[in-house]
Amino acid sequence: RVLFRSRTALEASLAALEGGKFAFSFSSGLAAEQAVLQALEPGAKVLVSEDVYGGTGRLFRRLFARYGFQFEFLDLSDLAAVEAAVDANTKLIWVETPTNPLLRVIDIAAMAKIANKVGAILAVDNTFASPILQSPLALGAHLVVHSTTKYIGGHSDLIGGALVTSDEALAEKLRFVQFAAGAVN
Ligand SMILES: *Cc1c(COP(=O)(O)O)cnc(C)c1O
């Protein structure tokens, strides 16, 4: 017997929109972002778009930096700078493209190549483009992040967040964080 909950239906729709195998919905975009960091080990190095959404910057710099995560904010359109910044301790590259609010565009496929070299997760915040205009997983990203509060939800109709991936091991970790930490919707 399959218990088909409303959250399962939402997650199946989000996975289909992004062309991913697994989706996890959260109580907000920031809750989804927290779950990504909680799926890493403390001390992980994270490369981040320098003009990332303000709330994301605050979450990383002012909250998770206190738990030993090493965030490096840089211009991810400068591939040489990214190549120079990645190392074996880089566990996550956090791309927001286009960025909110400056609308800078970053080459997702190029970021995927760099991430794969060191075995880092490439996460793309696809909130601004929406799945209609950009499919990060098809371009090589391992994880898509959404604030469904914005375009997906219709702006101002609801508060929500989502993560989408086709990576089974990553999905397993995210599923546990979603279950254990409780930022669900
Ligand atoms: C709004 C926004 C978020 C945060 O989402 P909330 O649902 O407000 O928590 C994350 N990333 C981007 C690009 C956003 O615009």
The ligand as a MOL file (V3000), in Angstrom:
LIG
                    3D

  0  0  0     0  0            999 V3000
M  V30 BEGIN CTAB
M  V30 COUNTS 15 15 0 0 0
M  V30 BEGIN ATOM
M  V30 1 C 14.3420 34.5070 -1.4300 0
M  V30 2 C 15.5180 33.7570 -1.8180 0
M  V30 3 C 16.0350 32.7430 -0.9790 0
M  V30 4 C 15.4830 32.4600 0.4120 0
M  V30 5 O 14.2030 31.9550 0.3630 0
M  V30 6 P 13.0910 32.1100 1.5100 0
M  V30 7 O 11.9770 31.2550 0.9900 0
M  V30 8 O 12.7290 33.5700 1.5970 0
M  V30 9 O 13.6820 31.5920 2.7790 0
M  V30 10 C 17.1180 32.0200 -1.4270 0
M  V30 11 N 17.7000 32.2610 -2.6210 0
M  V30 12 C 17.2300 33.2340 -3.4420 0
M  V30 13 C 17.9240 33.4710 -4.7440 0
M  V30 14 C 16.1300 34.0170 -3.0810 0
M  V30 15 O 15.7080 34.9770 -3.9160 0
M  V30 END ATOM
M  V30 BEGIN BOND
M  V30 1 1 1 2
M  V30 2 1 2 3
M  V30 3 2 2 14
M  V30 4 1 3 4
M  V30 5 2 3 10
M  V30 6 1 4 5
M  V30 7 1 5 6
M  V30 8 2 6 7
M  V30 9 1 6 8
M  V30 10 1 6 9
M  V30 11 1 10 11
M  V30 12 2 11 12
M  V30 13 1 12 13
M  V30 14 1 12 14
M  V30 15 1 14 15
M  V30 END BOND
M  V30 END CTAB
M  END
